[in-house]
Amino acid sequence: MEKNEIVIEQATIFSPQLADAIRSLAKQLGSNYKELTDNDLQELLQSPQSFLFVARDVATQQIAGMIMLAVYRIPYTQKAYLDDLVVDQSFRKMGIATKLFQKAIETAKEHNAAYIDFTSRPRREAGNTLYEKLGFKQRETNTYRLSISYED
């Protein structure tokens, strides 16, 4: 099997093709999926605090994965938060998640973030192993959520 060449790039310009790819990937994240509108994606792409990185197959131009990075200021430091890492099922086990993480980490450093936080469910064993391999440490903390706009 021929190895796919994958590039990681920041998505900055809206297109219907990008929207369809992001919606398709988001559905693979789990049962909390809520349809992303074109306006939602345009707002995300225009935000100076949001960075949507996509993994693109060079030969086919297909988007194979994504990760979302938010960099923002809190009273005592600049921080970053990662969300929505997903690699399409047909592209898994190719190192794409690692490449997406590396790009997000590099960008967080460029924006002077003191640290990067994210959450991961314990059942995602392969993912949790990857995060530790990349240098992330599991924190002793409680995660709380108040659902405001939709069922969770």
Secondary structure, DSSP 8 states (H G I E B T S, - for coil): -----EEEEEE-S--HHHHHHHHHHHHTT-TT-----HHHHHHHHH-TTEEEEEEEETTT--EEEEEEEEEEEETTEEEEEEEEEEE-GGGTTSSHHHHHHHHHHHHHHHTT-S-EE----TT-HHHHHHHHHTT-------------SS--
